[in-house]
């Protein structure tokens, strides 16, 4: 039984995407070629590796075993490649980085400086919900992740990245806009605008509303902080967003921004890894860069 690196990388992409089509696209491969490679892997192993359905694919028990060993093999190969290239013409390699929505606002400037200083390193960056970030890093589907400390990081190693403060935003002519701060309990019953129900932030807010014996209801759910800020500025309702987004859009929209006095409004964003010491050298350099401040 012989699987090459292309097979293993393709199989991981397919399992992660739960789709042969999306897995082939991520691998830069034609769908027909990807399907043929997967069938070849199953023929060589003698057992089905994927359960196929109209909704996509998922790994069988045998497929999970292949995926587990593929992650180990590819991780070791990447670490060896990075360590060897350190002795050649400088650091080279690719880093798979997943980030929660709150951290994404901090990353453009941080990554710009890193990529300018390391022109031969590429970063595959994808936004996920914090719980999904943790799960993917724990499952070796990413080298690194950035998640809020409101998410249980389990056995992952973590290092501090940024501090993230949640604030309340209002339309500029809203009565609350004249205040500098407010407690969450005093505004729970106001009409709110927020993110989809499966977002980590909405779950965070719903939990704290429940602790007050109240229900946190939303008039409308939107997928981006830009859209939320625009809707708040139009007077539809209030919203709770990270302060970095509030400050960004306050310059172009008529918004009031109030500090939330609740202790839980201050969150910490963490860089996560299964094992920082075992990362390829170029990934370790990125960790050092992100956590330097």
C-alpha positions in Angstrom: 0.0 0.0 0.0 1.6 3.3 -1.1 0.0 6.7 -0.8 2.1 9.7 -1.9 2.0 13.2 -0.4 -0.4 14.4 -3.0 -2.9 11.6 -2.0 -2.6 12.4 1.7 -2.9 16.2 1.3 -5.9 15.7 -1.1 -7.6 13.3 1.4 -7.2 15.7 4.3 -8.7 18.5 2.2 -11.7 16.4 1.2 -12.3 15.3 4.8 -12.0 18.8 6.1 -14.4 20.2 3.5 -16.7 17.2 3.6 -16.8 17.4 -0.2 -14.6 15.9 -2.9 -15.4 19.0 -5.1 -14.2 21.5 -2.5 -11.3 19.3 -1.5 -10.1 19.1 -5.1 -10.4 22.8 -5.5 -8.3 23.4 -2.3 -5.7 21.0 -3.7 -5.6 22.7 -7.1 -6.7 19.6 -8.8 -9.4 18.7 -11.3 -12.5 17.0 -9.9 -12.0 13.9 -12.1 -8.4 13.5 -11.1 -9.2 14.0 -7.4 -12.0 11.4 -7.6 -9.7 8.9 -9.3 -7.0 9.4 -6.6 -9.6 8.8 -3.8 -10.8 5.7 -5.6 -7.2 4.5 -6.0 -6.6 5.0 -2.3 -9.7 2.9 -1.5 -8.7 0.2 -3.9 -5.2 0.0 -2.4 -6.5 -0.1 1.2 -9.2 -2.6 0.4 -11.9 -0.7 2.4 -14.1 2.4 1.8 -12.5 5.5 3.2 -15.4 7.8 2.6 -19.2 7.6 3.1 -20.8 9.4 0.2 -24.2 11.0 0.2 -26.1 13.7 -1.6 -25.0 16.2 1.1 -21.3 15.4 0.7 -18.8 12.9 2.2 -17.5 12.0 5.6 -14.6 9.7 6.6 -15.4 6.1 7.6 -13.5 4.7 10.6 -10.8 3.5 8.2 -10.8 7.0 6.6 -10.4 8.6 10.0 -7.3 6.4 10.6 -5.9 7.5 7.2 -6.6 11.1 8.0 -4.9 10.8 11.5 -1.7 9.3 10.0 -1.8 11.8 7.1 -1.8 14.7 9.5 1.2 13.3 11.3 3.2 12.5 8.1 2.5 15.9 6.4 3.2 17.8 9.7 6.6 16.0 10.0 7.4 16.6 6.4 6.6 20.3 6.7 8.7 20.6 9.8 11.6 18.9 8.2 11.3 21.1 5.1 11.2 24.3 7.2 14.2 23.2 9.3 16.3 22.3 6.3 15.4 25.5 4.4 16.6 27.5 7.4 20.1 26.4 6.3 19.6 27.2 2.7 18.4 30.5 1.3 16.1 31.5 4.2 12.8 30.5 5.6 10.3 29.0 3.1 7.0 27.3 3.6 3.2 27.7 4.0 1.3 28.1 7.2 -2.4 27.3 7.6 -3.9 29.8 10.0 -7.5 29.8 11.2 -8.9 32.9 13.0 -12.1 33.9 14.8 -13.9 36.9 13.6 -12.8 39.2 16.4 -9.1 38.5 15.7 -9.5 39.0 11.9 -9.6 42.8 12.4 -6.2 42.7 14.1 -4.5 40.5 11.5 -4.1 42.6 8.3 -1.4 44.9 9.8 0.3 42.1 11.8 0.5 39.8 8.8 1.5 42.5 6.4 4.7 43.2 8.5 5.5 39.5 8.8 5.0 38.8 5.1 7.1 41.8 4.1 9.9 40.5 6.3 9.5 36.9 5.1 8.7 37.1 1.3 9.2 33.3 0.9 6.5 32.3 3.4 2.9 32.0 2.4 -0.1 32.1 4.8 -3.4 30.2 4.1 -5.8 32.3 6.3 -9.4 31.4 6.9 -12.1 32.8 9.2 -13.9 30.4 11.4 -16.0 30.5 14.6 -13.7 30.2 17.7 -15.0 26.7 18.6 -14.3 25.6 15.0 -10.8 27.1 15.1 -10.0 25.1 18.3 -11.5 21.9 16.8 -9.5 22.2 13.6 -6.2 22.9 15.3 -6.8 20.0 17.7 -7.5 17.8 14.7 -4.3 18.9 12.9 -6.3 20.5 10.1 -4.4 23.8 10.7 -1.0 24.7 12.0 -2.2 27.6 14.2 -5.5 29.2 15.3 -6.6 32.4 17.0 -9.6 32.1 19.3 -11.2 34.1 22.1 -10.6 32.9 25.6 -14.4 32.5 26.0 -13.9 29.3 24.1 -12.5 26.2 25.8 -9.2 25.4 24.2 -8.9 22.0 25.8 -5.4 20.5 25.6 -4.1 23.0 23.1 -1.2 25.2 24.0 -2.0 28.9 24.0 -0.2 32.3 24.0 -1.7 35.8 24.2 -2.3 37.7 21.0 -4.5 40.7 21.6 -7.0 42.1 24.0 -10.5 42.5 22.7 -13.1 44.8 24.4 -16.8 44.5 23.6 -18.7 47.8 23.4 -22.3 48.9 22.8 -23.0 50.9 19.7 -26.1 53.0 19.1 -27.4 55.5 16.4 -25.8 58.9 17.0 -29.2 60.4 18.0 -30.2 57.6 20.3 -30.8 58.7 24.0 -28.0 56.3 25.1 -25.5 57.9 22.8 -25.0 60.7 25.3 -23.6 58.3 27.9 -20.0 57.0 28.1 -20.8 53.6 29.6 -23.6 51.2 30.4 -24.1 47.8 32.1 -25.4 44.9 29.9 -28.4 44.3 32.2 -29.6 47.8 31.6 -30.0 47.4 27.9 -30.9 43.7 27.4 -34.6 44.6 26.7 -33.6 47.1 23.9 -34.0 45.9 20.3 -30.7 44.4 19.1 -28.9 43.6 15.9 -26.4 40.7 15.9 -24.6 37.9 14.2 -26.0 34.5 13.1 -27.1 32.2 16.0 -24.1 29.9 15.6 -21.5 32.7 16.2 -19.4 32.5 19.3 -20.2 36.2 20.2 -23.9 35.6 20.1 -23.6 32.5 22.3 -21.4 34.6 24.7 -24.1 37.3 24.9 -26.9 34.8 25.3 -25.1 33.1 28.1 -24.7 36.4 30.1 -28.3 37.4 29.4 -29.4 34.0 30.8 -27.4 34.7 34.0 -29.4 37.8 34.4 -32.6 35.7 34.1 -33.4 37.4 30.8 -33.5 36.4 27.1 -31.3 38.2 24.5 -33.5 38.8 21.5 -32.4 40.1 18.1 -34.5 42.0 15.6 -32.2 41.0 12.7 -29.1 38.9 12.2 -26.3 39.9 9.8 -23.1 38.2 8.8 -20.6 41.1 9.1 -19.8 43.8 11.6 -19.8 46.4 8.7 -23.5 45.6 8.0 -24.3 45.6 11.7 -22.8 49.0 12.2 -24.6 50.4 9.2 -27.9 49.0 10.4 -27.4 50.4 13.9 -26.5 53.8 12.4 -29.9 53.8 10.6 -31.7 53.5 14.0 -33.0 50.0 13.7 -31.5 48.9 17.1 -28.4 48.5 19.2 -25.5 46.1 18.9 -22.5 44.8 20.9 -19.3 44.5 18.8 -15.6 44.5 19.4 -14.3 48.0 19.9 -11.8 47.7 17.0 -14.8 47.5 14.6 -16.8 50.2 16.4 -13.8 52.6 16.1 -13.3 51.7 12.4 -16.9 52.5 11.4 -17.5 55.4 13.8 -15.3 57.5 11.5 -17.7 57.0 8.6 -21.1 56.3 10.3 -23.2 58.3 12.8 -22.6 56.0 15.7 -22.5 56.3 19.5 -20.0 54.0 21.3 -20.4 53.1 25.0 -18.1 51.1 27.2 -19.7 48.0 28.7 -19.0 48.0 32.4 -19.3 44.2 32.7 -16.0 42.3 33.5 -16.8 39.7 30.8 -16.8 42.5 28.1 -12.9 42.3 28.1 -11.8 39.2 26.2 -8.4 37.9 25.4 -7.5 36.5 22.0 -5.1 33.5 22.1 -2.8 31.9 19.5 -3.4 28.2 19.7 -1.3 25.2 18.7 -1.2 21.5 19.4 2.5 21.9 20.3 4.4 25.2 19.7 7.8 23.5 19.9 6.8 20.9 17.3 5.8 23.5 14.7 7.9 24.0 11.5 10.5 26.7 12.0 8.6 29.2 9.8 5.4 28.7 11.8 7.3 29.2 15.0 8.6 32.5 13.6 5.0 33.6 12.9 4.0 32.7 16.5 6.8 34.8 17.9 5.8 37.7 15.6 2.1 37.6 16.6 2.8 37.3 20.3 5.7 39.8 20.5 3.5 42.7 21.7 
